[in-house]
Amino acid sequence: MQAEKKYKVALVQMDSGIDKEKNLEKAVSAIRKATAQGAKLICFPELMNGESKEKNVLQMAEGLEEKTISILKAEAKNCNVYIHSGSMYEKIEGEQRVYNTSVLLSPEGKLLTSYRKLHMFDMTLSDGVICAESKIVKPGDKIVTIQTILGKIGCAICYDIRFPELFRKMALEGAQIIIVPASFTLSTGKDHWETLLRARAIENSCYIIATDQIGKKLNYTAFGNSMVIDPWGTVLSRAGEHEDIVYAEINLEYEKSVRMQMPALQNRRNDLYE
């Protein structure tokens, strides 16, 4: 199958609550709207199918062959699009914790790859909110990139953006696009979200597709401002402070030209650091 050098991506900014059925209905509607606008890749935010109180996380969690991914597989096939699921809580057999997992689906409705969030958000925020993700989420142990006709895609989730080593590793593996679903807090997002995402794009000469949650969650308010950033660090599109679908063009020829113009990846001192 011939590679796509230019294509439209859609970012579905959601206010996902605790009602899984409602969240999935919104997702299906958004897929169909984005497909009608010509999107080839549709991306969702972290915990797209719903958040949960700590005591209910195991009830919210699913396997990757269960309801949420099955619905997305069907929509990917019916609409002939790639879908990045955002993330969801994934069951772990025999465990009291879950994974925070994203998947990439092909236009044939096949699961191409899955990624389990590596870095746990454990901290006390400036507004006093205590976050302890590791109490309910088990970190993954693999860096994920995958070659597709849309380019080589890398995967990260939310807090991962504060760890540039991860993004550099993916870039060195050839990642041209890195997808970052998130539920970034308002208190940190207003100061750090765009800056961190643009830095990851610039230093690795790659596209960053960052789809965020919006709205009041159980323990915090999500920042929104989903955005696509090109390899030069330019914000191509941005959502506001409400549920929305925003679009941008991915141009892999442009990504290639930026890497030639600014060859930082080739100029690394491998004799001094990995």
C-alpha positions in Angstrom: 0.0 0.0 0.0 1.4 3.4 -1.0 2.5 5.8 1.7 0.4 8.9 2.4 2.7 11.9 2.4 -0.1 14.4 3.1 -3.3 13.8 5.0 -5.7 15.3 7.4 -5.8 14.4 11.1 -8.7 15.0 13.5 -8.4 15.6 17.2 -11.5 14.9 19.2 -11.5 16.9 22.4 -13.9 15.4 24.9 -15.3 15.9 28.3 -15.5 12.3 29.3 -17.3 11.6 32.5 -18.2 8.4 34.4 -20.9 7.3 32.0 -19.1 4.9 29.6 -22.1 4.5 27.3 -22.4 8.3 26.8 -18.7 8.7 26.2 -18.7 6.0 23.5 -21.7 7.4 21.8 -19.9 10.8 21.6 -16.8 9.0 20.2 -18.8 7.2 17.5 -20.5 10.4 16.4 -17.2 12.3 16.3 -15.6 9.5 14.1 -18.3 9.9 11.6 -18.2 13.7 11.6 -14.4 13.6 11.2 -14.5 11.0 8.4 -17.0 13.2 6.5 -14.5 16.0 6.7 -11.8 13.9 5.1 -9.7 12.9 8.1 -7.5 9.8 7.6 -6.4 9.6 11.3 -8.7 10.3 14.2 -7.3 10.8 17.7 -9.0 10.8 21.1 -7.9 12.0 24.6 -6.7 10.0 27.6 -9.4 8.0 29.4 -11.7 8.6 26.4 -14.3 6.0 27.5 -14.5 7.4 31.0 -12.8 8.3 34.3 -13.5 6.5 37.5 -13.3 6.9 41.3 -10.4 4.9 42.7 -12.6 2.2 44.2 -14.4 1.7 40.8 -11.4 1.5 38.5 -11.5 -2.3 38.2 -15.1 -2.1 37.1 -14.3 0.6 34.5 -11.3 -1.4 33.1 -11.7 -3.6 30.1 -9.6 -6.0 28.1 -8.5 -4.9 24.6 -10.9 -7.3 23.0 -13.9 -6.0 24.9 -16.5 -3.3 24.3 -14.6 0.0 23.8 -12.0 -1.3 21.4 -14.5 -3.5 19.6 -16.7 -0.4 18.9 -13.7 1.5 17.7 -12.5 -1.4 15.5 -16.0 -1.5 13.8 -15.9 2.3 13.2 -12.4 2.2 11.8 -13.5 -0.5 9.3 -16.8 1.1 8.5 -15.3 4.6 8.0 -12.0 3.3 6.4 -9.8 5.4 8.8 -7.0 5.0 11.3 -8.2 5.5 14.9 -6.0 6.3 17.9 -8.1 5.3 20.9 -6.8 7.9 23.3 -6.4 5.8 26.3 -8.5 3.6 28.6 -8.0 1.5 31.8 -6.9 -2.0 30.7 -7.5 -5.0 33.0 -4.5 -6.9 34.3 -5.2 -10.6 35.1 -4.8 -11.2 38.8 -3.9 -7.6 39.6 -5.7 -4.9 41.7 -4.2 -2.2 39.4 -4.8 -1.5 35.7 -2.8 -0.3 32.8 -3.4 3.1 31.2 -3.4 1.9 27.6 -3.8 3.4 24.1 -4.2 1.5 20.9 -3.8 2.3 17.2 -6.4 0.7 14.8 -6.1 0.3 11.0 -8.8 1.1 8.4 -9.4 -2.6 8.3 -10.4 -2.6 11.9 -7.2 -4.3 13.1 -5.3 -3.6 16.3 -1.9 -2.5 15.0 -0.2 -1.8 18.4 -0.9 -0.9 22.0 1.1 1.3 24.4 0.9 1.3 28.2 1.7 4.6 29.9 5.2 4.6 31.3 5.4 7.5 33.7 3.0 7.7 36.7 1.6 11.1 37.7 2.3 11.1 41.5 2.5 14.6 43.0 0.7 17.3 45.0 -0.3 20.2 42.7 0.0 23.8 43.5 -3.7 24.0 44.3 -3.4 21.3 46.9 -4.9 18.5 44.8 -3.1 15.2 45.5 -2.5 12.9 42.5 -1.3 9.3 43.0 -1.8 7.5 39.7 0.5 4.7 40.7 -2.0 3.6 43.4 -4.4 2.4 40.6 -2.2 2.2 37.5 0.7 -0.1 36.8 3.3 1.4 34.5 4.1 -0.2 31.2 7.6 -1.3 30.3 7.9 -0.8 26.5 8.6 2.2 24.2 6.3 1.9 21.2 6.8 3.0 17.6 5.1 1.5 14.5 5.5 2.0 10.8 2.2 2.7 8.9 1.3 4.2 5.5 0.7 7.5 7.5 4.4 7.5 8.6 6.2 6.0 11.6 4.1 6.8 14.6 5.3 6.9 18.3 3.1 6.7 21.3 3.0 8.6 24.6 0.3 9.5 27.2 -0.1 12.8 29.1 2.6 13.0 31.9 5.1 11.3 29.5 5.6 14.6 27.8 7.8 15.7 30.8 10.3 13.1 29.9 12.3 14.1 26.8 14.3 10.9 26.8 11.2 9.0 25.8 10.6 11.3 22.8 14.2 11.3 21.7 14.3 7.5 21.8 11.2 7.4 19.6 12.7 9.9 17.2 15.9 7.9 16.9 13.7 4.9 16.1 12.4 7.0 13.2 9.2 8.4 14.6 7.8 11.1 12.4 4.6 11.7 14.3 4.1 11.2 18.1 0.5 10.9 19.4 -0.1 12.2 22.9 -3.6 11.7 24.4 -3.9 13.5 27.7 -6.1 14.6 30.6 -3.8 17.5 31.5 -4.7 19.5 34.6 -5.7 23.2 34.3 -3.3 24.2 37.1 -0.2 22.9 35.2 -1.6 23.0 31.6 -1.9 26.8 31.5 1.8 27.2 32.1 3.4 24.0 30.7 1.2 22.2 28.1 2.0 24.1 25.0 5.7 24.8 26.0 6.4 21.1 26.6 4.7 19.9 23.5 6.4 22.5 21.2 9.7 21.6 22.8 9.2 17.9 22.1 8.3 18.7 18.4 11.3 21.1 17.9 14.0 19.0 19.5 12.9 15.9 17.6 11.8 17.5 14.3 8.5 15.6 14.4 4.8 16.2 14.4 3.1 16.1 17.8 -0.6 15.3 17.9 -1.9 16.0 21.5 -5.6 15.5 22.2 -6.6 16.6 25.7 -9.7 16.2 27.9 -11.7 19.3 28.8 -14.0 20.1 31.7 -14.4 19.3 35.4 -13.2 15.8 36.4 -13.6 14.0 39.7 -10.5 15.5 41.2 -9.4 18.3 38.9 -10.3 20.4 35.9 -8.8 19.4 32.5 -7.1 22.1 30.4 -8.3 21.3 26.9 -6.3 23.1 24.2 -5.8 20.0 22.1 -3.3 20.8 19.4 -1.2 19.7 16.5 2.4 21.0 16.3 4.6 20.7 13.3 8.3 19.8 13.3 9.3 23.5 13.3 7.3 24.0 16.5 4.4 25.8 14.9 0.9 25.2 16.4 -1.2 24.3 13.3 -4.5 23.9 15.1 -5.9 24.3 18.6 -9.1 23.5 20.4 -10.6 25.8 22.9 -12.3 25.3 26.3 -15.2 23.1 25.1 -15.7 19.8 23.4 -14.6 20.1 19.8 -13.1 18.4 16.7 -10.1 20.2 15.2 -8.1 19.4 12.1 -4.6 19.8 10.7 -2.6 18.6 7.8 0.3 16.3 8.3 3.0 16.7 5.6 5.8 14.1 5.8 7.8 15.8 3.1 7.9 18.9 5.2 8.9 16.9 8.2 11.8 15.4 6.1 12.9 18.9 5.0 13.0 20.2 8.6 15.2 17.3 9.6 17.6 18.2 6.7 17.5 21.9 7.6 18.1 21.3 11.3 20.1 18.0 11.6 20.2 17.9 15.4 19.5 14.2 15.5 22.6 13.5 13.4 24.7 16.0 15.3 24.3 14.2 18.7 27.4 13.3 20.6 27.0 9.6 20.8 30.5 9.3 22.3 29.3 11.2 25.4 25.7 10.2 25.8 23.3 7.6 24.4 
